[in-house]
């Protein structure tokens, strides 16, 4: 099992109806983008999106693109942001 750390970008945005929100993307993975009503929700959703993309890539036998991950660890790990 490997653990990966990916750079994500979260920006102020707004929904189609004008409500404030946040967009989030992982620039190194195609299709990894989402939105949320709060910054925290956008971060949770982009983490889910990245996981789904990686699971799909693994099922299809595709490698993770070189340079996509900032950090690759051979064993389970945790990331703590303070």
ABEGO torsion letter per residue (X at the ends): XBBBBBBBBBBBBBBAAGBBBBBBBBAABBGBBBBBABAAAAAAAAAAAAAAAAAAAAAAGBBBBBGABABBBABBBBBBBX
